[in-house]
Amino acid sequence: MDAIFFDLDGTLTDPKLGITRSIQYALQKLDLPVPTQDELTWCIGPPLRASFVIMLGGDARADLAVSLYRERFADVGLYENSVYPDIEHILATLKQSHGRLFVATSKARVFADRIIDHFRLRDYFEHVFGAELDGTRADKGELLAYALESAGLNSQHALMIGDRSHDMIGAKTNGMGAIGVLYGYGSREELIEAGASHVCATPRAVLDHIGGRAH
């Protein structure tokens, strides 16, 4: 294994409060019904604009909804977040044994960078790959293709770790290995159906599964 890619939301950090509150804020500004935070957890992981298209029933106001979401998320929501237990230990161990670690997230790169820096995770990662603010590379398959090329990696020697179907599908599309995590926001069924070769219930289980492999 030459490199390991980690999803951000639901894999490295638990972003539930910030994401769901910022969605609620956007919907309220649009004078629309506001679901509870628990009812909005399905939005954690997939590209944000696509989730708004579903909630709004079409494209018409999706871009406006994203802009309203970012009004709150950029200054408040991205910090309503926490690193999952054991993540730093796992990253330190894997960096030592595998060397090249990356973040690959459908979240806008500018926000992902700020989150990684805020939680002092920067030293573990060679690079943070994320979407552009205009939605470019929000699709996980496109993002990983770009990341693999940018880092000069052979996809057959790279692994994606994430909590949603988009992570697994994006990895498989690019010929990468894919491991699902169950402590985030995707179910075992979702991950396996999307192509996960293995699922891990905890961050420690991820390390147990791949930690001993040499690169």
C-alpha positions in Angstrom: 0.0 0.0 0.0 1.6 3.3 -1.2 -1.1 5.7 0.1 -4.2 6.0 2.2 -7.0 8.5 1.6 -9.3 9.5 4.4 -12.7 11.1 4.0 -13.2 14.0 6.4 -16.8 14.2 7.6 -17.9 11.1 9.4 -14.5 9.5 9.2 -11.9 11.9 10.8 -14.4 14.2 12.5 -18.0 14.3 13.6 -19.5 17.4 11.9 -23.1 16.8 12.8 -23.9 19.9 14.7 -22.2 22.3 12.3 -23.6 20.8 9.1 -27.2 20.3 10.3 -27.4 23.7 12.0 -26.1 25.4 8.9 -28.6 23.5 6.7 -31.4 24.5 9.1 -30.2 28.1 8.9 -30.4 28.0 5.1 -33.8 26.5 5.0 -35.1 29.0 7.5 -33.8 31.9 5.4 -35.7 30.4 2.5 -38.9 30.3 4.6 -39.1 26.5 4.2 -39.9 23.8 6.8 -36.9 23.0 8.9 -36.2 19.4 9.8 -34.6 18.3 13.0 -30.8 17.7 13.2 -31.4 14.0 13.3 -33.6 14.2 10.2 -30.7 15.9 8.3 -27.9 13.4 9.0 -28.4 11.9 5.6 -26.8 15.1 4.2 -23.5 14.4 5.9 -21.1 13.0 3.4 -22.7 13.6 -0.1 -22.0 16.8 -2.0 -24.0 19.6 -0.4 -25.6 21.0 -3.5 -27.0 17.6 -4.5 -28.5 17.3 -1.0 -30.2 20.7 -1.4 -31.5 19.8 -4.8 -33.3 16.8 -3.1 -34.6 18.9 -0.2 -35.8 21.7 -2.5 -37.3 19.5 -5.1 -35.1 20.8 -7.9 -32.2 23.0 -9.0 -33.9 26.4 -8.9 -32.8 27.6 -5.5 -30.0 25.1 -4.8 -27.2 27.6 -5.4 -28.8 30.1 -3.2 -29.3 27.5 -0.5 -25.6 26.6 -0.6 -24.7 30.3 -0.3 -26.9 30.7 2.7 -25.5 27.6 4.3 -22.0 29.0 3.9 -23.0 32.2 5.6 -23.2 30.3 8.8 -20.9 27.4 8.1 -17.8 29.5 7.2 -17.6 31.3 10.5 -19.5 29.1 13.0 -20.5 25.7 11.6 -17.1 24.4 10.7 -16.0 24.7 14.3 -19.1 22.8 15.6 -17.2 19.7 15.0 -15.0 17.2 16.9 -12.3 14.7 16.1 -13.3 11.1 16.7 -11.6 9.3 19.6 -8.3 7.5 18.7 -8.0 9.3 15.3 -4.7 11.0 16.1 -3.1 7.8 17.3 -4.2 6.0 14.2 -3.0 8.7 11.9 0.4 8.8 13.6 0.8 5.0 13.5 -0.3 4.8 9.8 1.9 7.7 8.8 4.9 5.9 10.3 4.0 2.5 8.7 2.6 3.7 5.4 4.1 7.2 4.9 1.7 8.9 2.5 -1.7 9.9 3.9 -4.2 12.2 2.3 -7.6 13.7 2.9 -10.2 13.4 0.1 -13.5 15.2 0.9 -16.5 16.4 -1.1 -16.5 19.4 1.3 -15.1 22.7 -0.2 -11.3 22.5 0.1 -11.1 25.9 1.7 -13.3 24.7 4.6 -11.5 21.3 4.8 -8.2 23.0 5.1 -9.4 25.2 8.0 -10.9 22.2 9.8 -7.7 20.2 9.4 -5.6 23.1 10.7 -8.1 23.9 13.5 -7.8 20.4 14.9 -4.0 20.3 14.4 -4.1 17.3 12.0 -2.1 18.9 9.2 1.2 17.2 10.1 -0.3 13.8 9.4 -1.3 14.5 5.8 0.7 15.2 2.7 -2.2 17.1 1.1 -5.9 17.8 1.6 -8.0 17.3 -1.6 -11.5 18.8 -1.6 -14.0 20.4 -3.9 -13.8 23.9 -5.2 -16.4 26.5 -4.1 -18.1 26.3 -7.6 -18.7 22.5 -7.1 -15.8 21.3 -9.2 -14.6 17.9 -8.0 -17.5 17.6 -5.5 -18.0 14.1 -7.1 -15.8 11.7 -5.1 -14.8 9.7 -8.2 -13.6 12.9 -10.0 -11.9 14.1 -6.8 -10.0 10.8 -6.3 -9.0 10.7 -10.0 -7.6 14.2 -9.6 -5.9 13.3 -6.3 -4.2 10.2 -7.7 -2.9 12.0 -10.7 -1.7 15.0 -8.7 0.2 12.7 -6.2 1.6 10.5 -8.9 0.0 7.4 -7.4 -1.0 4.0 -8.9 -4.7 3.5 -7.9 -4.1 -0.2 -7.3 -1.7 0.7 -4.5 -4.0 3.2 -2.9 -6.8 2.8 -0.3 -9.9 5.0 0.4 -11.4 5.0 3.9 -14.8 6.6 4.4 -18.3 6.3 5.9 -20.6 6.8 3.0 -21.4 5.0 -0.3 -19.9 7.9 -2.3 -16.5 7.1 -0.8 -16.7 3.4 -1.8 -18.1 4.1 -5.3 -15.5 6.8 -5.9 -12.7 4.4 -4.9 -14.0 1.5 -7.0 -14.4 3.8 -10.0 -10.7 4.5 -9.8 -9.6 1.0 -9.1 -8.7 1.7 -5.5 -9.3 -0.4 -2.4 -12.2 0.8 -0.2 -12.8 0.3 3.5 -16.0 1.6 5.2 -16.3 2.8 8.7 -19.5 2.4 10.8 -18.9 5.0 13.4 -19.8 7.8 10.9 -23.1 8.2 9.1 -23.4 5.3 6.7 -24.8 1.8 7.4 -23.1 -1.5 6.9 -25.5 -2.3 4.2 -24.9 1.0 2.4 -21.1 0.5 2.5 -21.0 -3.1 1.4 -23.5 -2.6 -1.4 -21.4 0.3 -2.6 -18.3 -1.9 -2.8 -16.5 -1.8 0.6 -14.1 -4.8 0.9 -14.2 -4.5 4.6 -16.1 -2.5 7.3 -14.7 -1.3 10.6 -16.9 -0.5 13.6 -14.3 1.8 15.3 -11.2 3.8 14.4 -9.1 1.3 16.3 -10.6 -1.5 14.0 -9.2 0.4 11.0 -5.8 0.3 12.5 -6.2 -3.4 13.4 -7.2 -4.2 9.8 -4.5 -2.3 7.9 -2.0 -1.1 10.5 0.4 -4.0 10.3 0.7 -4.0 6.5 4.0 -2.7 5.2 4.1 -0.3 2.3 
